[in-house]
Amino acid sequence: MQIPYSHAREAQPASAAGQYRTLWRWHFYAGLFVMPWLMVLAVTGTLYVFQPQIEPWLYHDRFVVAPSDAPRIAQQTLMERAAASLPARSQISSVEVNRDPARSAEFIFRLPNGERESVYLNPYTGAVLGTLSVEHRLMAQARALHRSLMLGKPGELLMELAGCWTLVMLVTGLALWWPRAGATWANAVRPRLQLRGRPLLRNLHGVAGLWLAAGGLAFVLSGLPWSGSWGAQFKVLTSKVGMGSPPGVWGEAPVRSQVPTQPMKMDDLPIAQIPWAVGNTTVPESAPPAAHDMAAMPGMANMDGMQGMTHTGHDAHGTQGPQSSKSAHSAQGNSDEHAEHTGHGGAARGGLTPAALRAQGALPIDDVMTIASRLGVDSGYSLVVPKRPNGVYTVSYFPADPKAERTIHIDQYSGRVLRDIDYNAYGAVAQAVSYGTALHMGRYFGLANQWLCALISMGLFAMAVTGAVMWWMRRPARSLGAPARAQSRPPMRGWTFGMVALGCVFPLMGATMALVWAGDRAVFGRRANG
């Protein structure tokens, strides 16, 4: 942002004018880098915020059914009918459980070609309503653009950098527009619509920035914990100090001995959204039927008490999957974290058809849904189906109210609850991230939250556009058009300390800040001296 030129500014001491030019220069560099990516984030974020309204409208023939007083068909039966409509050997991945009488039943399968597809059925008649690609539907594309520009890991790092540099842009913009030298707050917060041309754009840019700064900062700070690089390390750090993921879910207490292997984590499961706090938690394993038989033998009844079982969030029903503490912690640093309100790809560790799942003795999904309902989770959750004989059913409940979040792992044979994690088990930072996520995604206080997020996003989009137009209007031909450097180095110890601290907190941004500073001195400093 740039503050309007005034005679009062001309009369400022040289040190203040130098500070202004230095801040303006950093604001310019930040804006030049951020502008295109901020536009992408604003548009895709606004689309995603209205997902609950857009998808039922866009896919009305598959999402919406006529409510009926007729009994609903068993989910197990519907799942098998869905499988029959797909190519042979399609593997069931998860069930989207929604008890709304006007919503269809949704089952997600992995096809033989590796792609995932949702099948929609009428829960009253069993008729197949149609299918949708999980990866290629509109909201999945919006998520992928929002997270990584569909460029994989390089795109994730680029969007993370864009978020970090947005902090620089907002903070320097606030400093530039802050009233000083006789200026009043009335002029700072009120648009001057009588202006024309570039002065009008500059005024609208600055006023909008002042009004939107808090929302923009909230967006960035609530989104960065989901980023692929900094967010992943932040999650590990907060968990190690007891303020992130629930304690006792990193593999410290194995169920039984086994050859060390990389454990499956919640972030590996094929579901679009999970609570941030549980992404790094290990998924426990079901005891094979033979183990259940042994538990009934004389002398084996008390074996559970000898295995060091722990439970997080509720009374002890079970424990985490078997692996050594060493292997669990080494896996933390290698995982691909995010979830942004972004899809989890899911580790392709096998899979089962509904027929194979039934043949190995797994509980029908209706029984699992009954167990979840008894625990207080009745609708609006994802039910992940076991992928192998020692897999578990996982209930992932990610509602609008963070305090209601639940993650429940259930033995696929016995129905025993192996782990039940709720909001109260999260550390303080994880609880804050949960609230930030709910607000960021426009879910926490309903439609008003959605429109507030859309207003902030589109406001930031407009600021990016006006900033680009102003730059283009004042940019000399065949020149970058950066603001002139201060003739002498102004005293900016506080700002320097703040920028260095920001670079230490966000190392990727710190490295690029150092590159920008060095490049600016090398190129423009040499020209000025010449």
C-alpha positions as CSV (number, residue, x, y, z in Angstrom):
1,M,0.0,0.0,0.0
2,Q,1.1,3.6,-0.6
3,I,-0.1,6.6,1.4
4,P,-1.2,9.7,-0.5
5,Y,1.5,12.3,-1.2
6,S,1.1,15.4,1.0
7,H,3.1,18.5,1.8
8,A,3.3,17.3,5.4
9,R,5.3,14.3,4.2
10,E,7.7,16.7,2.3
11,A,8.5,18.3,5.6
12,Q,9.3,15.1,7.5
13,P,12.8,14.6,8.8
14,A,15.1,12.7,6.4
15,S,15.2,9.7,8.7
16,A,11.4,9.3,8.6
17,A,11.3,9.8,4.8
18,G,14.1,7.1,4.5
19,Q,12.1,4.7,6.7
20,Y,9.0,5.3,4.5
21,R,10.9,4.6,1.3
22,T,12.5,1.4,2.8
23,L,9.2,0.1,3.9
24,W,7.6,1.0,0.6
25,R,10.4,-0.9,-1.2
26,W,9.8,-4.0,0.9
27,H,6.1,-3.7,0.4
28,F,6.6,-3.4,-3.4
29,Y,8.8,-6.6,-3.5
30,A,6.3,-8.5,-1.4
31,G,3.3,-7.4,-3.4
32,L,5.1,-8.1,-6.8
33,F,5.6,-11.7,-5.7
34,V,2.4,-12.2,-3.9
35,M,-0.1,-10.6,-6.3
36,P,-0.7,-13.5,-8.7
37,W,-0.8,-16.2,-6.0
38,L,-3.0,-14.1,-3.8
39,M,-5.5,-13.9,-6.6
40,V,-5.5,-17.7,-6.9
41,L,-5.9,-18.1,-3.2
42,A,-8.8,-15.6,-3.0
43,V,-10.8,-17.2,-5.9
44,T,-10.3,-20.8,-4.9
45,G,-10.8,-20.1,-1.2
46,T,-14.1,-18.3,-1.9
47,L,-15.2,-21.2,-4.0
48,Y,-14.3,-23.7,-1.4
49,V,-16.0,-21.8,1.4
50,F,-19.3,-22.2,-0.4
51,Q,-18.8,-25.9,-1.1
52,P,-21.9,-26.9,1.0
53,Q,-24.1,-24.8,-1.4
54,I,-22.2,-25.3,-4.7
55,E,-21.9,-29.1,-4.8
56,P,-25.6,-30.0,-4.1
57,W,-26.5,-27.4,-6.8
58,L,-23.9,-28.5,-9.3
59,Y,-24.5,-32.2,-8.8
60,H,-28.1,-32.1,-7.8
61,D,-29.1,-35.3,-9.6
62,R,-26.5,-37.3,-7.6
63,F,-26.5,-35.5,-4.2
64,V,-30.2,-34.8,-3.6
65,V,-33.1,-37.3,-3.2
66,A,-36.7,-36.9,-2.3
67,P,-37.3,-37.5,1.4
68,S,-39.4,-40.6,2.1
69,D,-41.1,-42.3,5.1
70,A,-39.9,-45.6,3.7
71,P,-37.2,-47.4,5.7
72,R,-33.6,-46.8,4.5
73,I,-31.9,-49.8,2.9
74,A,-29.0,-51.2,4.9
75,Q,-25.7,-49.4,4.2
76,Q,-23.9,-52.8,3.6
77,T,-26.5,-53.6,0.9
78,L,-26.1,-50.2,-0.7
79,M,-22.3,-50.6,-0.7
80,E,-22.5,-53.9,-2.5
81,R,-24.9,-52.5,-5.0
82,A,-22.5,-49.6,-5.6
83,A,-19.6,-52.1,-6.1
84,A,-21.7,-54.0,-8.6
85,S,-22.1,-50.9,-10.8
86,L,-18.3,-50.4,-11.0
87,P,-15.6,-52.4,-12.8
88,A,-14.6,-55.7,-11.2
89,R,-12.0,-55.6,-8.5
90,S,-12.9,-52.0,-7.5
91,Q,-11.9,-51.6,-3.8
92,I,-14.1,-49.9,-1.2
93,S,-12.2,-46.9,0.3
94,S,-14.7,-45.0,2.6
95,V,-18.3,-44.2,3.2
96,E,-19.6,-40.7,3.6
97,V,-22.2,-41.0,6.3
98,N,-25.0,-38.4,6.1
99,R,-28.4,-39.0,7.8
100,D,-30.1,-36.1,6.1
101,P,-33.3,-37.5,4.6
102,A,-32.8,-35.5,1.4
103,R,-29.2,-36.7,0.8
104,S,-28.1,-39.7,-1.2
105,A,-25.8,-42.4,0.1
106,E,-22.1,-41.9,-1.0
107,F,-19.5,-44.7,-1.3
108,I,-16.0,-44.0,-2.4
109,F,-14.1,-46.7,-4.3
110,R,-10.6,-47.1,-5.7
111,L,-10.9,-48.3,-9.3
112,P,-8.5,-50.8,-10.9
113,N,-6.8,-47.9,-12.8
114,G,-5.9,-46.3,-9.4
115,E,-8.4,-43.4,-9.6
116,R,-11.0,-42.9,-6.9
117,E,-14.7,-42.5,-7.7
118,S,-17.8,-41.7,-5.6
119,V,-20.9,-43.7,-6.3
120,Y,-24.3,-42.2,-5.2
121,L,-27.4,-44.2,-4.5
122,N,-30.9,-43.5,-3.4
123,P,-31.0,-44.8,0.2
124,Y,-34.7,-45.6,0.0
125,T,-34.8,-47.5,-3.4
126,G,-31.2,-48.6,-3.9
127,A,-31.0,-47.0,-7.3
128,V,-27.6,-45.9,-8.5
129,L,-27.9,-42.2,-9.2
130,G,-24.4,-41.7,-10.8
131,T,-20.7,-41.3,-10.1
132,L,-18.2,-38.5,-9.6
133,S,-14.4,-38.6,-9.8
134,V,-13.0,-37.8,-6.4
135,E,-9.9,-36.2,-7.9
136,H,-11.4,-34.3,-10.8
137,R,-14.6,-32.8,-9.4
138,L,-14.7,-29.0,-9.1
139,M,-14.0,-28.7,-5.4
140,A,-11.1,-31.1,-5.5
141,Q,-9.6,-29.0,-8.3
142,A,-10.2,-25.8,-6.2
143,R,-8.5,-27.5,-3.2
144,A,-5.5,-28.6,-5.4
145,L,-5.1,-25.1,-6.8
146,H,-5.4,-23.5,-3.4
147,R,-2.8,-25.8,-1.9
148,S,-0.2,-26.4,-4.6
149,L,-1.3,-24.9,-8.0
150,M,-1.5,-28.6,-9.0
151,L,2.3,-28.6,-9.2
152,G,2.9,-31.1,-6.3
153,K,5.6,-30.3,-3.8
154,P,7.1,-27.3,-5.6
155,G,3.6,-25.8,-5.8
156,E,3.1,-26.4,-2.0
157,L,6.3,-24.6,-1.3
158,L,5.4,-21.7,-3.6
159,M,2.0,-21.2,-2.0
160,E,3.6,-21.4,1.5
161,L,6.0,-18.7,0.5
162,A,3.1,-16.6,-0.9
163,G,1.4,-16.9,2.5
164,C,4.5,-15.9,4.4
165,W,5.2,-12.9,2.1
166,T,1.6,-11.8,2.5
167,L,2.5,-11.2,6.1
168,V,5.3,-8.9,5.0
169,M,3.0,-7.1,2.5
170,L,0.2,-6.6,5.1
171,V,2.5,-5.4,7.9
172,T,4.5,-3.0,5.7
173,G,1.3,-1.8,4.1
174,L,-0.2,-1.0,7.5
175,A,2.9,1.0,8.4
176,L,2.8,3.0,5.2
177,W,-0.9,3.9,5.5
178,W,-0.8,4.6,9.3
179,P,-1.7,8.2,9.9
180,R,1.2,10.4,10.7
181,A,2.5,14.0,10.3
182,G,-0.8,15.7,10.9
183,A,-2.9,13.1,9.0
184,T,-6.2,12.0,10.7
185,W,-7.8,8.6,11.1
186,A,-10.9,9.8,9.4
187,N,-8.9,10.2,6.2
188,A,-7.2,6.9,6.7
189,V,-10.3,4.7,7.1
190,R,-12.7,6.5,4.7
191,P,-12.4,6.3,0.9
192,R,-12.1,9.6,-0.9
193,L,-14.3,8.9,-3.9
194,Q,-13.9,12.4,-5.3
195,L,-10.4,11.5,-6.5
196,R,-9.8,10.2,-10.0
197,G,-7.2,8.0,-11.7
198,R,-4.2,6.7,-9.9
199,P,-4.8,8.8,-6.7
200,L,-8.3,7.1,-6.4
201,L,-6.8,3.7,-6.8
202,R,-4.1,4.5,-4.3
203,N,-6.7,5.7,-1.8
204,L,-9.0,2.7,-2.2
205,H,-6.0,0.4,-2.0
206,G,-4.8,1.8,1.3
207,V,-8.3,2.1,2.9
208,A,-9.2,-1.4,2.0
209,G,-5.9,-2.7,3.3
210,L,-6.5,-1.0,6.6
211,W,-10.0,-2.6,6.9
212,L,-8.9,-6.0,5.7
213,A,-5.5,-6.4,7.4
214,A,-6.9,-8.2,10.5
215,G,-8.8,-10.7,8.3
216,G,-5.8,-11.2,6.0
217,L,-3.5,-11.9,8.9
218,A,-6.0,-14.3,10.4
219,F,-6.3,-16.1,7.0
220,V,-2.5,-16.5,6.7
221,L,-1.9,-17.6,10.3
222,S,-4.7,-20.1,10.3
223,G,-3.7,-21.5,6.9
224,L,0.1,-21.9,7.5
225,P,-0.3,-24.8,10.0
226,W,-1.7,-26.9,7.1
227,S,1.2,-26.1,4.7
228,G,3.4,-28.9,3.4
229,S,6.8,-27.8,4.8
230,W,6.5,-25.3,7.7
231,G,3.1,-26.8,8.8
232,A,4.5,-30.3,9.0
233,Q,7.4,-29.2,11.1
234,F,5.2,-27.1,13.3
235,K,2.9,-30.0,13.9
236,V,5.8,-32.2,15.0
237,L,7.2,-29.5,17.2
238,T,4.0,-28.7,19.0
239,S,3.4,-32.4,19.6
240,K,6.8,-32.9,21.1
241,V,6.2,-30.2,23.6
242,G,2.8,-31.5,24.5
243,M,0.7,-28.8,22.8
244,G,-0.2,-30.4,19.5
245,S,-1.3,-34.0,18.8
246,P,-2.9,-36.0,21.7
247,P,-0.3,-37.6,24.0
248,G,0.3,-41.3,23.8
249,V,-0.5,-41.7,20.1
250,W,3.0,-41.8,18.6
251,G,3.8,-45.4,19.1
252,E,5.3,-45.5,22.6
253,A,3.2,-48.5,23.8
254,P,3.0,-51.2,21.2
255,V,0.1,-53.7,21.2
256,R,2.4,-56.6,20.3
257,S,5.9,-57.2,19.0
258,Q,6.5,-57.2,15.2
259,V,9.2,-56.4,12.7
260,P,9.6,-52.6,12.7
261,T,7.8,-51.0,9.9
262,Q,6.6,-47.5,9.0
263,P,3.2,-47.2,10.7
264,M,0.0,-45.9,8.9
265,K,-1.0,-42.5,10.1
266,M,-4.3,-40.6,9.8
267,D,-2.8,-38.5,7.1
268,D,-2.4,-41.6,5.0
269,L,-6.1,-42.4,5.0
270,P,-8.1,-41.7,1.9
271,I,-10.4,-39.0,3.3
272,A,-10.5,-35.3,2.2
273,Q,-10.7,-33.7,5.6
274,I,-9.5,-34.7,9.1
275,P,-8.8,-32.6,12.2
276,W,-5.3,-31.0,12.1
277,A,-4.4,-32.4,15.6
278,V,-4.7,-36.1,14.6
279,G,-2.9,-36.1,11.2
280,N,0.3,-37.5,12.6
281,T,-1.3,-40.0,15.0
282,T,-0.8,-43.7,14.2
283,V,-3.7,-45.9,13.1
284,P,-4.0,-48.9,15.3
285,E,-4.5,-52.5,14.0
286,S,-7.3,-55.0,14.4
287,A,-6.5,-58.3,16.1
288,P,-6.9,-61.1,13.6
289,P,-9.8,-63.6,14.4
290,A,-7.2,-66.1,15.7
291,A,-6.2,-63.5,18.4
292,H,-9.8,-63.1,19.5
293,D,-10.1,-66.9,19.8
294,M,-6.9,-67.0,21.9
295,A,-8.3,-64.3,24.2
296,A,-11.1,-66.6,25.1
297,M,-8.8,-69.4,26.1
298,P,-8.1,-70.2,29.8
299,G,-5.3,-68.0,31.2
300,M,-5.5,-65.5,28.4
301,A,-8.3,-63.3,29.7
302,N,-6.0,-60.8,31.4
303,M,-3.6,-60.4,28.5
304,D,-4.9,-57.0,27.6
305,G,-3.8,-55.6,31.0
306,M,-0.3,-56.9,30.3
307,Q,0.2,-55.0,27.0
308,G,0.7,-51.5,28.2
309,M,-2.5,-50.2,26.5
310,T,-3.3,-46.6,26.6
311,H,-6.2,-44.5,25.4
312,T,-6.5,-40.9,24.5
313,G,-9.6,-38.8,25.1
314,H,-11.8,-41.3,26.9
315,D,-11.6,-44.4,29.2
316,A,-9.1,-47.0,27.9
317,H,-10.6,-49.1,25.2
318,G,-7.4,-49.9,23.3
319,T,-4.1,-48.5,22.0
320,Q,-2.1,-47.4,19.0
321,G,-0.8,-49.6,16.3
322,P,2.4,-51.7,16.8
323,Q,5.6,-50.1,16.0
324,S,8.7,-48.9,17.9
325,S,9.0,-45.4,19.3
326,K,12.0,-44.9,17.1
327,S,10.2,-45.8,13.9
328,A,7.2,-43.7,14.7
329,H,9.3,-40.6,15.3
330,S,11.4,-41.1,12.2
331,A,8.2,-41.3,10.2
332,Q,7.0,-37.9,11.4
333,G,9.7,-36.0,9.6
334,N,9.0,-37.8,6.3
335,S,5.3,-37.5,6.1
336,D,3.4,-35.3,3.7
337,E,1.3,-33.1,5.9
338,H,-1.6,-30.8,5.0
339,A,-4.9,-31.0,4.9
340,E,-6.1,-28.0,4.3
341,H,-8.9,-27.9,3.9
342,T,-7.0,-30.0,1.2
343,G,-7.4,-33.6,0.2
344,H,-5.4,-36.4,1.7
345,G,-4.1,-38.7,-1.0
346,G,-4.1,-41.8,1.1
347,A,-1.3,-44.4,1.1
348,A,-2.0,-47.1,-1.4
349,R,-1.4,-50.0,1.0
350,G,-3.6,-52.6,-0.5
351,G,-7.4,-52.5,-0.5
352,L,-10.4,-54.9,-0.4
353,T,-13.6,-55.3,-2.4
354,P,-16.8,-55.4,-0.3
355,A,-17.0,-59.1,-1.0
356,A,-13.5,-59.7,0.3
357,L,-14.2,-57.5,3.3
358,R,-17.2,-59.7,4.1
359,A,-15.3,-62.9,3.4
360,Q,-12.6,-62.1,5.9
361,G,-15.2,-61.7,8.7
362,A,-15.3,-57.9,9.0
363,L,-18.3,-56.4,10.7
364,P,-21.0,-55.0,8.4
365,I,-20.7,-51.2,8.1
366,D,-24.2,-50.8,9.6
367,D,-22.8,-52.4,12.9
368,V,-19.9,-50.0,12.8
369,M,-22.2,-47.0,12.3
370,T,-24.3,-48.2,15.3
371,I,-21.2,-48.2,17.4
372,A,-20.3,-44.7,16.3
373,S,-23.9,-43.6,17.0
374,R,-23.7,-45.0,20.6
375,L,-20.5,-42.9,21.0
376,G,-22.3,-39.7,20.0
377,V,-21.3,-39.5,16.3
378,D,-24.4,-40.1,14.2
379,S,-24.1,-38.1,10.9
380,G,-21.7,-36.0,8.8
381,Y,-18.6,-38.1,9.1
382,S,-16.3,-40.3,7.0
383,L,-16.1,-44.0,7.7
384,V,-12.8,-45.4,6.4
385,V,-13.0,-49.1,5.6
386,P,-10.1,-51.5,6.4
387,K,-7.7,-52.1,3.6
388,R,-6.2,-55.3,4.9
389,P,-6.8,-58.1,7.4
390,N,-5.3,-56.2,10.3
391,G,-6.9,-52.8,9.3
392,V,-9.5,-51.0,11.3
393,Y,-12.7,-49.0,10.7
394,T,-11.9,-45.3,11.3
395,V,-14.6,-42.8,12.0
396,S,-13.4,-39.2,11.2
397,Y,-15.8,-36.5,12.4
398,F,-14.8,-33.0,11.3
399,P,-17.8,-30.8,12.1
400,A,-18.2,-27.0,12.2
401,D,-17.7,-26.9,15.9
402,P,-14.1,-27.9,16.8
403,K,-15.2,-29.1,20.3
404,A,-17.2,-31.9,18.6
405,E,-14.3,-33.3,16.6
406,R,-13.8,-37.0,17.0
407,T,-11.5,-39.7,15.6
408,I,-12.5,-43.3,16.5
409,H,-10.7,-46.5,15.5
410,I,-12.8,-49.7,15.7
411,D,-11.6,-53.3,15.5
412,Q,-13.1,-54.6,12.3
413,Y,-13.8,-58.1,13.8
414,S,-14.9,-57.5,17.3
415,G,-16.2,-53.9,17.2
416,R,-14.0,-53.0,20.1
417,V,-13.1,-49.3,20.2
418,L,-9.3,-49.2,20.0
419,R,-8.9,-45.5,20.3
420,D,-11.3,-42.5,20.7
421,I,-9.7,-39.1,20.3
422,D,-11.7,-35.9,21.0
423,Y,-11.1,-32.2,21.2
424,N,-10.2,-32.4,24.9
425,A,-7.3,-34.6,24.2
426,Y,-5.6,-32.0,21.9
427,G,-2.9,-29.7,23.1
428,A,-3.5,-26.0,23.5
429,V,-2.0,-25.1,20.1
430,A,-3.9,-27.9,18.3
431,Q,-7.1,-26.6,19.9
432,A,-6.4,-23.1,18.6
433,V,-5.6,-24.4,15.1
434,S,-8.9,-26.3,15.2
435,Y,-10.8,-23.0,15.8
436,G,-8.7,-21.1,13.3
437,T,-9.5,-23.8,10.7
438,A,-13.2,-23.7,11.3
439,L,-13.2,-19.9,10.9
440,H,-10.8,-20.0,7.9
441,M,-13.1,-22.5,6.1
442,G,-16.3,-20.5,6.9
443,R,-17.8,-23.2,8.9
444,Y,-17.8,-22.0,12.5
445,F,-20.8,-19.7,12.6
446,G,-22.7,-20.7,9.5
447,L,-23.6,-18.6,6.5
448,A,-22.4,-15.3,8.1
449,N,-18.9,-16.9,8.5
450,Q,-19.0,-17.9,4.8
451,W,-19.8,-14.4,3.6
452,L,-17.3,-12.9,5.9
453,C,-14.6,-15.1,4.5
454,A,-15.7,-14.3,0.9
455,L,-15.7,-10.6,1.7
456,I,-12.1,-10.8,3.0
457,S,-11.0,-13.0,0.1
458,M,-12.5,-10.8,-2.6
459,G,-11.2,-7.7,-0.8
460,L,-7.7,-9.1,-0.9
461,F,-8.2,-10.0,-4.6
462,A,-9.2,-6.3,-5.3
463,M,-6.2,-5.1,-3.5
464,A,-3.9,-7.3,-5.6
465,V,-5.6,-5.9,-8.8
466,T,-5.4,-2.3,-7.7
467,G,-1.7,-2.8,-6.6
468,A,-0.9,-4.3,-10.0
469,V,-2.7,-1.5,-11.9
470,M,-1.0,1.3,-9.9
471,W,2.4,-0.3,-10.5
472,W,1.8,-0.6,-14.2
473,M,0.6,3.0,-14.4
474,R,3.6,4.5,-12.8
475,R,6.2,2.0,-14.1
476,P,8.7,3.6,-16.4
477,A,9.2,1.8,-19.8
478,R,11.5,-1.2,-19.6
479,S,12.1,-0.8,-15.9
480,L,11.0,-2.7,-12.8
481,G,9.5,0.5,-11.3
482,A,10.6,-0.2,-7.8
483,P,10.4,2.7,-5.3
484,A,13.6,4.7,-5.1
485,R,16.1,3.7,-2.4
486,A,16.7,5.9,0.6
487,Q,19.8,8.1,0.0
488,S,21.1,7.2,3.4
489,R,20.4,4.2,5.6
490,P,17.6,5.1,8.0
491,P,17.5,3.9,11.6
492,M,15.2,0.8,11.5
493,R,16.5,-1.5,14.3
494,G,13.0,-2.5,15.4
495,W,11.9,-3.3,11.8
496,T,15.2,-5.2,11.2
497,F,14.8,-7.2,14.3
498,G,11.2,-8.0,13.4
499,M,12.1,-9.1,9.9
500,V,14.9,-11.3,11.1
501,A,12.6,-12.8,13.8
502,L,10.0,-13.5,11.1
503,G,12.6,-15.2,8.9
504,C,13.7,-17.4,11.8
505,V,10.1,-18.5,12.5
506,F,9.5,-19.1,8.8
507,P,12.9,-20.3,7.5
508,L,11.8,-20.7,3.9
509,M,10.7,-17.1,3.8
510,G,13.8,-16.0,5.7
511,A,16.0,-17.5,2.9
512,T,14.0,-15.7,0.2
513,M,14.1,-12.4,2.2
514,A,17.9,-12.7,2.3
515,L,18.0,-13.3,-1.4
516,V,15.8,-10.3,-2.1
517,W,17.9,-8.1,0.1
518,A,21.2,-9.3,-1.4
519,G,19.8,-8.9,-5.0
520,D,18.5,-5.5,-4.3
521,R,21.8,-4.3,-3.0
522,A,23.8,-6.0,-5.7
523,V,21.7,-4.7,-8.6
524,F,20.1,-1.4,-7.6
525,G,22.8,-0.4,-5.0
526,R,25.4,-0.7,-7.7
527,R,23.3,1.5,-10.1
528,A,22.8,4.1,-7.4
529,N,26.6,4.2,-6.7
530,G,27.3,4.4,-10.3
